[in-house]
Structure formats: structure tokens, C-alpha cells
Amino acid sequence: MGLIKEPKDIDFSTKSEPWTEQELSEFRKIMQEIKSRNAKIKQESLQETGKVQPT
């Protein structure tokens, strides 16, 4: 894979804006929900294979 050269008058690098407290709060809430759902799916999968006893 080769490198892409930047055209003379175009800058590919960007500077992102920092997140607001509200955006961070929403992101953390979404991530917590995803982690919880994934843990539940993993637990169910382990129970189906018999590797873990149901609680």
C-alpha cells in the first residue's frame, strides 16, 4: 500500500472540536448500554454451550 500525496492547496489533516459535557454524557450512556447488552449476549451464549450454569 502506498502513501497518498496531498495536493498543493488541500490539507487532509483536520482538527476536531472538543466534545461538550452533554455530548460526553450521551456518549457514555450509549457506551454503557452497549457494554451491558454485549455482556448479556455473552452470558446467554455461554449458558447455551453449557460452559456456565444459569443463575
Secondary structure in CASP SS format (residue, H / E / C, confidence):
PFRMAT SS
TARGET T0000
AUTHOR 0000-0000-0000
METHOD secondary structure of the structure
MODEL  1
M C 1.00
G C 1.00
L C 1.00
I C 1.00
K C 1.00
E C 1.00
P C 1.00
K C 1.00
D C 1.00
I C 1.00
D C 1.00
F C 1.00
S C 1.00
T C 1.00
K C 1.00
S C 1.00
E C 1.00
P C 1.00
W C 1.00
T C 1.00
E H 1.00
Q H 1.00
E H 1.00
L H 1.00
S H 1.00
E H 1.00
F H 1.00
R H 1.00
K H 1.00
I H 1.00
M H 1.00
Q H 1.00
E H 1.00
I H 1.00
K H 1.00
S H 1.00
R H 1.00
N H 1.00
A H 1.00
K H 1.00
I H 1.00
K H 1.00
Q H 1.00
E H 1.00
S H 1.00
L H 1.00
Q H 1.00
E H 1.00
T H 1.00
G C 1.00
K C 1.00
V C 1.00
Q C 1.00
P C 1.00
T C 1.00
END
